[in-house]
Amino acid sequence: MRNLLALAALLFLIVPLQAQKIQFEHGCNYDHDDVGGLLTLNRPSDEARRIVDEILAAAAEVTAPRKYDMNFRLMIADVANARAVEKDGIRYILYNEDFLQQFERNSLTRWAAYSLMAHEIGHHLEKHDFIAKDPALRHRQELEADEFSAQVLARMNATREQALAGIRSFDTDQATATHPPASEREAAIRKAYNEELRRMDAIEAPPETYIELNQRAFTKNRWNLLKGAQVQAVLNEETITIRYRIPQALPGQTVVVCLGSTDDKIYPTARADRTVSGVGEFVLYEPEGSIVWNYNLDRFTKLEVGKGGMLKAMVYDAYDQPRPPSFWKKMSGPTLTGLGAIATGIGIWQYVEGQNIYQVYDDVRNPNDPVYAEESRADRYARANDHNLLGQYLTLGGSLSLIGGVILIIETSNHQKSYLDAL
């Protein structure tokens, strides 16, 4: 390991002191492949050198006994984030100093910086071909670099969420000619990280502090795919990590992951700097995932965010998300109830009327009685029977409509309550 670090330090020392201008044609950015152009290169900062030194030290442990030729130079350049390039047989790691400083704000994003740097270093250590045009080959190279970064971060004792911080810092879910979608890259990082942990035979982590999540988000929110027994919330000094597992989810299913709070004064805020990671729309390639909220960056204390039952974790099917009951659903229950009540009332009136007519038929049995002067006894019986049958049908139908309307009103009310719980 000492020899590797000495070699890395020597490479940094042989970089010219003055700024260089070099025209690059091929290379790789972390999230895209727009690398052509004339760039001015400057010496790296001490912080960047320290990060690369730590990555190289961990890489030596990952690849042992396999040996790598550390033939790259670290330089500052006006690039989007970090970039692996090659010119005249010399490999470079170029990075944006402002971009690196942005990642230094908190522990989670610091690991994102390590992840990006390790990814680009992985390209060089694996001697990837940046000139290749085959999309399948370029995708495989990106996944290999992602896997390498995951292995390195595992060796540096980063958590799985921290190893994923880099890929989650970019909106890169669409595949390109050179880069796979973010969901596929995230799955590769997870797998490589877990495999490296098994190779390390890592000792059991110290006991974690668990906090209770809001149970109504699981029991009352009809759209939430999560169940309380499948979710864990772990609290540490800067972040809350919510780990979830959805056995009923289908591979390739698109879901929307959300984190909320019952306290309006203590609310996770997803800002441009990704205070909350792991939220948003994802394609599931495995049934598990996590949400990481850096409450320290949102200026909350551990005591404030550690209240049991405050945080709400939700995972929704992208095509079946929380929505209020429609206007027609709100109207259908009362309408059905009203019509049912009217029909039932008319049915009872018809039945009573039929009974009154039949009472005369039953009381006066002589067909020649004057009461039958305008309507025969047989016709009166038939009319009484018609009233009775109509009354029975209307009462039955109206009662069913009335019951259905009441059930629909209750269902609409529960729908509205569930929607409010989801907010």
Secondary structure, DSSP 4 states (H G I P E B T S, - for coil): -HHHHHHHHHHHHTS-SS-EEEEE--EEESS-----EEEEEBPPPHHHHHHHHHHHHHHHHHHTTS-----EEEEE-S-SSEEEEEETTEEEEEE-HHHHHHGGGSHHHHHHHHHHHHHHHHHHHTT--TT---HHHHHHHHHHHHHHHHHHHHHTT--HHHHTTTGGGS---S--SS---HHHHHHHHHHHHHHHHHHHTPPPPPPPEEEPPPTHHHHT-TT----GGGEEEEE-SSEEEEEEE-TTPPTT-EEEEEEEES-TTS-----TT-SEES-EEEE-SSSEEEEEEETTTTT--HHHHT-TT-EEEEEEETTB---PPPHHHHHHHHHHHHHHHHHHHHHHHHHHHHHHHHHHHHH---TTSGGGSSS-HHHHHHHHHHHHHHHHHHHHHHHHHHHHHHHHHHHHHHHHHHHHHH-
